[in-house]
Amino acid sequence: MIKSTGSWYQVQVPGVMDLLSCRITGKHRLGNYKLTNPVAVGDAVEVSIEPDGYGMIRKIMPRTNYVVRQSPRQKHQVHFLAANIDQAVLVITIIEPNIKQGFIDRYLLMTEPYEIPTIVVCNKADLYDEDALDILGGLGMIYEPLGYTILACSALDGTGLDELHALLKDKRSLISGQSGVGKSTLINALLPGTDLRTTELSDHTGKGQHTTTFAEMYPLPFGGEIIDTPGIKTLSFNHLTVQDVSHNFREIFAVSDQCRFGDCTHRNEPGCAVKAAVEEGSIHQLRYMNYIQILEEVENQNYWELREDV
C-alpha cells in the first residue's frame, strides 16, 4: 500500500503503472488495540477489482513489523504510521526550532519494541554555531553507544546528504519528525522533482506548520523507498504499560535483571541497579529523567482509564 488518504488507500498492483484506489470494509484490530486506520503504508494486501473500477482490500498480509502511536484525536485508539519497514529516520533540529531531547526518547519508544534500527538526523546543520555543535556532540555521546545513529545534515548546503543516501540505499525507511524541522525540504533534496510543500516557521510561535497531510511512500532513485508521514506535535502512550516503557529503554532493560526486585520500576525501590547505574554515569541522567516522566504519564493515564470504567 503506497498512500493513505483517510477512507481511501492507494495500492500499487504489480505490472500496473497507475495506482489503484481502494476501500476496505469491516472492523479491524491489532491485538487488543482499536485502530483509527486498519491498513498502513507499507502493508502488503490482496485486492479485488469492483464493478465501479475501484479496488476492495480483501486481506492484509502478515506484517514483519509496524510502528503505531496513540491517536492524537481518539486517545483510546492507536494510529498506524507504517508497516514492514527496514529502519526509521527521525528528523530533528538543534536550532530553529530548538531541540527537544525528550522527543527523541518518545520516538524511540515507538520503534524499539520491534528492534527497528533508528537514525536521528539533525537537520539544518548549516545554521549550527559552536553551542549547537556542542549539543550535537552531546547527542552522539548519549545515543551512539546505545546503537543509534546520529547524523548532521543540511538540505541547503548538502552536509551529510551522501552519508544519508548510503544509509537509505536499498531499504524501506520511515521518515518522521515534528513540524518545522525541515523534513519536507530534506525529502525534496533526496527526491529531486518531488517538490513536497514546505512552510516557514511561524513568527508567532516559533513552531513549524504541518505540510504533509497523509502518509505516502516514494521510491528512491538510488534504490530503496521512504515513507513520509505528517509532522508529529506530541507523542503520548496510554496504549503502553509500565513494563513496555522499562523494557524499551535499551540501557535500562540491560541492567534491570540485576535489581533486587523483579518488578522494580527504578524509582524508589531499594537495591535498584538502574539507579546505581545512573549515579555512576553509565546510564545518562537525561535518558533516565525522560524514562521517569513517560512512566508517570503512562501510570496516570491508565489510572484515569480505570476510573472511567468504574
C-alpha positions as CSV (number, residue, x, y, z in Angstrom):
1,M,0.0,0.0,0.0
2,I,1.5,3.3,-1.2
3,K,-0.7,6.1,0.3
4,S,-3.4,6.5,2.8
5,T,-5.9,9.3,2.4
6,G,-8.5,8.8,5.1
7,S,-11.0,6.2,3.9
8,W,-9.2,5.6,0.6
9,Y,-6.0,3.7,0.0
10,Q,-3.7,3.8,-3.0
11,V,-2.3,0.4,-3.8
12,Q,0.5,-0.5,-6.3
13,V,-0.6,-3.5,-8.3
14,P,2.4,-5.5,-9.8
15,G,2.6,-4.9,-13.5
16,V,0.2,-1.9,-13.5
17,M,1.5,1.6,-13.9
18,D,-1.3,3.6,-12.2
19,L,-2.1,3.2,-8.5
20,L,-5.4,1.5,-7.7
21,S,-7.8,3.5,-5.4
22,C,-9.2,1.0,-2.8
23,R,-11.6,0.8,0.1
24,I,-11.7,-1.6,2.9
25,T,-14.7,-3.0,4.8
26,G,-15.2,-4.5,8.2
27,K,-13.7,-3.7,11.7
28,H,-10.1,-4.3,12.3
29,R,-8.0,-4.6,15.4
30,L,-4.3,-5.1,16.2
31,G,-4.2,-7.4,19.1
32,N,-6.0,-5.5,21.9
33,Y,-5.6,-2.2,20.1
34,K,-8.5,-0.4,18.4
35,L,-7.3,1.2,15.2
36,T,-8.1,4.5,13.6
37,N,-6.7,3.2,10.3
38,P,-6.9,-0.6,9.6
39,V,-4.2,-0.6,7.0
40,A,-0.9,1.3,6.8
41,V,1.5,2.4,4.2
42,G,3.9,-0.4,3.6
43,D,1.3,-3.1,4.1
44,A,1.0,-5.9,1.5
45,V,-2.6,-6.5,0.7
46,E,-4.8,-8.6,-1.5
47,V,-7.4,-6.7,-3.5
48,S,-10.3,-7.3,-5.9
49,I,-11.5,-5.0,-8.7
50,E,-15.1,-4.0,-8.2
51,P,-17.6,-3.2,-10.9
52,D,-17.2,0.5,-10.4
53,G,-13.5,0.2,-11.3
54,Y,-12.2,0.8,-7.8
55,G,-10.5,-1.8,-5.6
56,M,-11.5,-3.5,-2.4
57,I,-8.9,-4.6,0.1
58,R,-9.8,-8.2,1.0
59,K,-6.9,-9.3,3.0
60,I,-3.9,-7.7,4.9
61,M,-0.9,-10.0,4.7
62,P,1.2,-10.8,7.8
63,R,3.5,-7.9,8.9
64,T,7.2,-8.3,9.7
65,N,6.9,-5.2,11.9
66,Y,4.9,-2.0,12.3
67,V,5.0,1.4,14.0
68,V,2.0,2.8,15.9
69,R,1.3,5.8,18.0
70,Q,-1.5,6.8,20.3
71,S,-4.1,8.6,18.2
72,P,-3.8,12.4,18.8
73,R,-7.6,12.7,18.4
74,Q,-9.0,9.5,19.8
75,K,-6.9,8.6,22.9
76,H,-8.3,5.1,23.3
77,Q,-7.2,4.1,19.8
78,V,-3.9,3.8,18.1
79,H,-2.9,5.1,14.7
80,F,-0.7,3.1,12.2
81,L,2.3,5.1,10.9
82,A,3.8,2.4,8.7
83,A,4.3,-1.4,8.3
84,N,7.1,-3.7,7.0
85,I,10.0,-1.2,7.3
86,D,13.7,-1.7,7.5
87,Q,14.5,1.3,9.6
88,A,13.2,4.6,10.9
89,V,14.6,8.1,10.4
90,L,13.7,10.8,13.0
91,V,14.4,14.3,11.7
92,I,15.1,16.9,14.4
93,T,16.9,20.2,14.6
94,I,19.1,21.7,17.3
95,I,18.0,25.2,16.5
96,E,15.1,26.8,14.6
97,P,13.2,25.3,16.3
98,N,15.3,24.4,19.4
99,I,15.9,20.7,20.1
100,K,13.6,18.8,22.4
101,Q,15.7,15.9,23.5
102,G,12.8,14.2,25.3
103,F,11.0,13.9,22.0
104,I,13.8,11.6,20.7
105,D,13.2,9.2,23.6
106,R,9.5,9.2,23.0
107,Y,10.0,8.4,19.3
108,L,12.4,5.6,20.1
109,L,9.7,4.2,22.3
110,M,7.7,3.6,19.1
111,T,10.4,1.9,17.1
112,E,12.2,-0.1,19.9
113,P,9.5,-2.8,20.5
114,Y,10.3,-4.3,17.1
115,E,14.0,-3.5,17.3
116,I,13.7,-1.3,14.3
117,P,17.1,0.4,13.6
118,T,16.7,4.2,14.1
119,I,18.7,7.1,12.6
120,V,18.4,10.5,14.2
121,V,19.1,13.2,11.6
122,C,20.0,16.6,12.9
123,N,18.8,18.8,10.1
124,K,19.7,22.5,9.3
125,A,23.3,21.8,10.1
126,D,24.2,24.9,8.0
127,L,22.8,27.0,10.9
128,Y,24.8,25.4,13.7
129,D,27.0,27.7,15.8
130,E,29.5,26.5,18.4
131,D,26.9,25.9,21.0
132,A,24.8,23.9,18.6
133,L,27.8,21.8,17.6
134,D,28.4,21.1,21.3
135,I,24.8,19.8,21.7
136,L,25.3,17.7,18.5
137,G,28.3,16.1,20.1
138,G,26.4,15.5,23.3
139,L,23.7,13.7,21.4
140,G,26.3,11.4,19.9
141,M,27.7,10.7,23.3
142,I,24.2,9.7,24.6
143,Y,22.8,7.7,21.7
144,E,25.6,6.2,19.7
145,P,26.8,3.9,22.5
146,L,23.3,2.6,22.6
147,G,23.4,1.6,18.9
148,Y,21.5,4.6,17.4
149,T,23.0,6.6,14.5
150,I,23.3,10.4,14.9
151,L,23.8,12.3,11.6
152,A,24.1,16.0,10.9
153,C,22.5,17.1,7.7
154,S,21.6,20.1,5.7
155,A,19.2,20.1,2.7
156,L,20.5,23.5,1.7
157,D,24.3,23.1,1.6
158,G,24.4,19.3,1.2
159,T,26.1,18.5,4.6
160,G,25.6,14.8,5.4
161,L,23.5,14.0,2.3
162,D,25.9,11.5,0.9
163,E,26.0,9.7,4.2
164,L,22.2,9.7,4.4
165,H,22.0,8.3,0.8
166,A,24.2,5.4,1.9
167,L,22.1,4.7,5.0
168,L,18.8,4.8,3.0
169,K,20.0,2.9,-0.1
170,D,18.0,-0.3,-0.8
171,K,16.0,0.0,2.4
172,R,12.4,0.9,3.2
173,S,12.7,3.8,5.7
174,L,10.0,5.6,7.7
175,I,10.8,9.3,7.9
176,S,9.2,11.3,10.8
177,G,9.7,14.5,12.7
178,Q,8.0,17.4,14.4
179,S,6.7,20.2,12.3
180,G,9.3,22.8,11.3
181,V,12.4,20.6,11.3
182,G,12.7,20.7,7.6
183,K,11.6,17.2,6.8
184,S,9.9,18.0,3.5
185,T,12.9,20.1,2.4
186,L,15.2,17.2,3.2
187,I,13.0,14.8,1.2
188,N,12.9,17.2,-1.7
189,A,16.8,17.0,-1.7
190,L,16.6,13.2,-1.7
191,L,14.0,13.1,-4.4
192,P,14.6,15.9,-7.0
193,G,11.4,16.9,-8.7
194,T,9.1,15.7,-6.0
195,D,8.5,19.2,-4.7
196,L,6.8,18.4,-1.4
197,R,5.2,21.5,0.0
198,T,7.2,23.3,2.7
199,T,6.5,26.2,5.0
200,E,8.5,28.6,7.2
201,L,8.4,28.6,10.9
202,S,5.5,30.6,12.5
203,D,6.8,34.0,13.5
204,H,4.3,33.9,16.4
205,T,5.0,30.5,17.9
206,G,8.4,29.6,16.5
207,K,7.0,26.3,15.5
208,G,6.5,24.7,12.1
209,Q,3.2,24.2,10.3
210,H,2.1,20.8,9.1
211,T,2.9,20.3,5.4
212,T,2.3,16.6,4.9
213,T,-1.3,15.6,5.3
214,F,-1.2,11.8,4.7
215,A,1.5,9.1,4.8
216,E,2.9,8.3,1.4
217,M,5.7,6.0,0.1
218,Y,8.2,7.2,-2.5
219,P,10.8,5.2,-4.5
220,L,14.3,6.5,-4.1
221,P,16.3,7.0,-7.4
222,F,19.4,5.3,-5.8
223,G,17.4,2.3,-4.5
224,G,15.0,1.8,-1.6
225,E,11.9,3.6,-0.5
226,I,10.9,6.2,2.0
227,I,7.6,6.6,3.8
228,D,6.9,10.3,4.6
229,T,4.5,10.9,7.5
230,P,2.6,14.0,8.7
231,G,4.5,16.1,11.3
232,I,4.1,15.0,14.8
233,K,3.3,17.5,17.5
234,T,3.3,15.3,20.6
235,L,3.6,11.6,21.5
236,S,1.6,10.0,24.3
237,F,1.5,6.4,25.3
238,N,-1.7,5.4,27.1
239,H,-1.7,2.2,25.0
240,L,1.5,1.1,26.8
241,T,2.2,-0.5,30.2
242,V,4.9,0.3,32.7
243,Q,6.7,-2.8,31.5
244,D,6.5,-1.6,27.9
245,V,8.3,1.6,28.9
246,S,11.0,0.0,31.0
247,H,11.7,-2.8,28.5
248,N,12.2,-0.5,25.6
249,F,14.8,1.9,27.1
250,R,17.8,-0.3,26.0
251,E,20.2,0.5,28.7
252,I,17.6,0.4,31.5
253,F,16.4,-3.0,30.3
254,A,20.0,-4.3,30.0
255,V,20.7,-3.9,33.8
256,S,17.2,-4.3,35.2
257,D,17.8,-8.0,35.8
258,Q,20.3,-7.0,38.5
259,C,17.7,-5.2,40.5
260,R,16.7,-6.7,43.9
261,F,13.0,-6.9,42.9
262,G,11.8,-8.4,39.6
263,D,9.0,-5.7,39.3
264,C,11.3,-2.8,40.1
265,T,10.2,0.4,38.4
266,H,13.6,2.0,39.0
267,R,12.4,4.9,41.1
268,N,12.4,4.5,44.9
269,E,12.9,0.7,45.3
270,P,15.9,-0.5,47.4
271,G,18.6,-2.4,45.6
272,C,17.8,-0.8,42.2
273,A,20.7,-1.5,39.7
274,V,19.3,1.1,37.3
275,K,19.5,4.0,39.8
276,A,23.0,2.8,40.7
277,A,24.0,3.0,37.0
278,V,22.6,6.5,36.8
279,E,24.6,7.6,39.8
280,E,27.8,6.2,38.4
281,G,27.1,7.6,34.9
282,S,26.7,4.5,32.8
283,I,23.1,5.5,32.2
284,H,22.7,9.1,31.1
285,Q,20.7,11.3,33.5
286,L,18.7,12.8,30.7
287,R,17.5,9.4,29.4
288,Y,16.6,8.4,33.0
289,M,14.6,11.6,33.6
290,N,12.7,11.1,30.3
291,Y,12.0,7.5,31.3
292,I,10.6,8.6,34.7
293,Q,8.4,11.2,33.1
294,I,6.9,8.8,30.5
295,L,6.4,6.2,33.1
296,E,4.4,8.6,35.3
297,E,2.3,9.7,32.3
298,V,1.5,6.1,31.5
299,E,0.6,5.3,35.1
300,N,-1.6,8.4,35.3
301,Q,-3.4,7.8,32.1
302,N,-4.1,4.2,32.9
303,Y,-5.4,5.2,36.3
304,W,-7.9,7.6,34.8
305,E,-9.0,5.0,32.3
306,L,-9.7,2.6,35.1
307,R,-11.7,5.3,36.9
308,E,-13.7,5.9,33.7
309,D,-14.6,2.2,33.6
310,V,-15.9,2.1,37.2
